[in-house]
Amino acid sequence: MTIRQLRQNRGWSQEQLAEVAGLSVRTVQRSEKGQSVGAESLKAIAAVLEVDLAQLHVAQARDETLVAGTSAEELAARQHVKAVKSFYSHLLSYTGVMVLLLLINVFTYSGYWWVVWPALGWGIGVVSHAARAFDLIDLFGGDWEKRAIEKRLNKP
């Protein structure tokens, strides 16, 4: 099991794990992402999570291989799929809540269709999420970041 799974099985936040292990939150975050973490840090995490250090080394090595062996295109594709999945989840919850609110409004009708306001407000968020997920609007995307970094470093 990975560090994240072990932590979540205990119902701990990253902050709680860091505090109990005597580490920084950033170290816990790096360990969960499969990034390189010092041996002493891994020992502390293994001791707190009550697992064998070898298990953490195997999981960390597997995660590092997964990240290192992945092409930039594959990483971009994975991020895009996660963004689209997140949007669909958001859309589903929006639809469910709006149907529930519409039913409440219909059965408690007082001459005012108040359900329109939450539908519009949350709807703006759903449309914004769709624009980001499907790359319809790219105000501050990767190209912008690259140009900003080059500008900051005074490179052409």
C-alpha positions, 0 to 999 in steps of 0.5 A, a space after each residue: 500500500 502507498 503512504 497515502 492509502 495507509 494514512 487515509 486508512 487511519 483517517 489522518 490528514 497530511 498535517 496529522 501524519 507530519 506532526 506524529 512523525 515529526 516531519 514537515 507537511 511538505 515532506 509528507 506530500 513529497 512522499 505521497 507523490 512518490 518523490 524522493 524522501 530521505 531515509 530517516 523520513 521514510 523510517 519515521 513514516 513507517 514507524 508511525 504507520 506501523 509498516 515495514 520500511 521495505 514496504 514503503 521502499 517498494 511502493 516509493 520505487 514503483 511510484 518513482 518508476 511510474 513517474 520517471 517512465 511516463 512521457 510528457 504527452 502521457 502525463 498531459 493526457 492523464 491530467 486532461 482525463 482527470 480534469 474531465 472526470 472532475 467536471 462530470 462529477 461536478 455536473 452530476 452533483 449540480 444536476 442532482 441538487 438542482 432537481 432536488 431544489 426544483 422539486 422542493 420549489 414545486 411542492 412548496 410553491 409560494 408564487 416565487 421560483 427561487 430555484 432559479 438563483 441557485 441554478 444560475 449561481 452554481 451554473 456559472 461555476 459549472 460552465 467555468 469548470 467545463 471551460 477549463 476541463 475542455 480547454 475552451 478558454 486558456 487564459 493562464 495555461 501552460 503557454 502563459 506560464 512558460 512566457 511568464 517564466 521566460 519573462 521573469 528570467 529575461 529569456 527570449 
